[in-house]
Amino acid sequence: MLLKSIKDIQIENGIWTITRSDILSLDIIYDNLLSFSYSGTNRIVDQKIENAIFPPFAQVFYSLIYQFKKLPSEDDFFSEYLKWLKVELKNLHFVYKNEQYSIDGLKARIFRTYPSLIREIHFYYYLLNSKEFDNVNYSLSKDYFEGIDITIMYNKVKYSLSIHTATNRAKKYKITKNDRHNYNDVNEIVLSDEFHKLNKFGDFYLLGDFQLKELLENLNHRNQFAQGIR
């Protein structure tokens, strides 16, 4: 008899895939966020750091969730990322691929990314709990290589969600993603809202009922349009 939390273990060509259902939930997310503080606002913007290509922050973020079955704090996230980079700190700087960078600049960039990752994983579970969709999927590979945040199945049609706030920085990043990835063959829906339309929970701004309603209206409109064409 399999353990209830471990649904399956597969090994294919030496690659292990462990399927389990006890990693995270909305209740755990809310409990974690109430205990967290956020200190990423008004930090320095180091253009050398901003323009540099580092290993994906999301990989460390989701790895920590899988390992500890909870959200990482901003400090745990940053500390773990430094371990993954395997760099030596010296006089508030580090060297990565023969280039010297400011540790404070990297910390500021990671801390600015942190709330977006929180919003993404929260909205994933929010959509899942709504039971409005046939399937809700997140893939780190699709996120990094294809620019797709969350994939949903609605009325047997697959849609890809792009989630960001309507800030100048987020808009600029979305333009960069559009240049980097090809969305021509993707049913993309962009969810972009001002902060006043988000739900403030502790120090964080989350998507919720308003965005879910917008999304469902968009999906139903597309479905009606598609039926009209037929």
PyMOL commands that set and color helices and strands:
alter all, ss='L'
color gray80, all
select helices_A, chain A and resi 26-35+47-51+57-68+74-85+103-130+140-146+168-180+195-197+209-229
alter helices_A, ss='H'
color red, helices_A
select strands_A, chain A and resi 6-12+15-20+89-90+93-96+99-102+135-137+150-154+157-165+188-193+199-201+204-206
alter strands_A, ss='S'
color yellow, strands_A
deselect
rebuild
show_as cartoon
